[in-house]
Amino acid sequence: MLACMTKREPTTPLGVRVPEPFLARLDALAEALSTSWRKVTRSDVARAAMEHGIEPLEAEARERRGR
């Protein structure tokens, strides 16, 4: 799933307002999924969440932390 964060397909800017608790979840995922060689951005996580859903991303982050 993280592989979609590195794809550079043509995109269109999208400005959205999101509730603070959801934004906090995105930021927590960005931090949890970042590595020493690749900083995952809020935009990366937002794109992945829109494509796959946030719950699978959170499960992946929990799995990575458990390694």
N, C-alpha and C positions, 0 to 999 in steps of 0.2 A: 504494500500500500504506500509506503514511503517513496517508492520509485516514482509515483506520480508527482511528487514534489520537485523532482529534478527535470521533468519534461518541460521543454520550452516551446509549446505550441502557440500559435497566434492567440492573443487574448484581447479582450475589450475591458476597459476600466469599469468598475462597478462600485459605486459608493452606497453603503448601507448603514443603517443604524441598528445596533444590536444591544440587547440588554447587558448591563454590566456583568452579571453572573456568567453569561455565555462568553463574553470577552475574556473573563478570568480563566475559563476553561481552555480557550484557545491559547492564551499566553502560557498556561501551565503545560499544555501539550508541546508548544514550541520549545520550551525549556527542556522538557523530559526527552524529546526526540532529537535534540541537537547532540552533536558529537564534537570531539576536539577538532575535527577536520571540516565539519559542515554545520553552520548555524542555521537551524530551521527558523524561518520567519513566521510571524503571525499570518501573513498572506499565504505562505505555503500551507499552513494548517487549515486556514479558511477554505482554500481551494480543495484540499483533500477531504475536508468535512462535507463540503457541498457535493462532492463526487461520490463519496463512500458512506457518509454519515459520521457523526462525531463519536458514537458509541464504539464502533470498531477501532477507531483511532485511539480512544482511551484504553481499550483492551490491549492494543499493540504496545502502548507506552508502559502499561503495567507489566506486560511480558518482558519488555526490554529491561525495566528496572530490576526484575527478578533474576536476570542473568548474572 
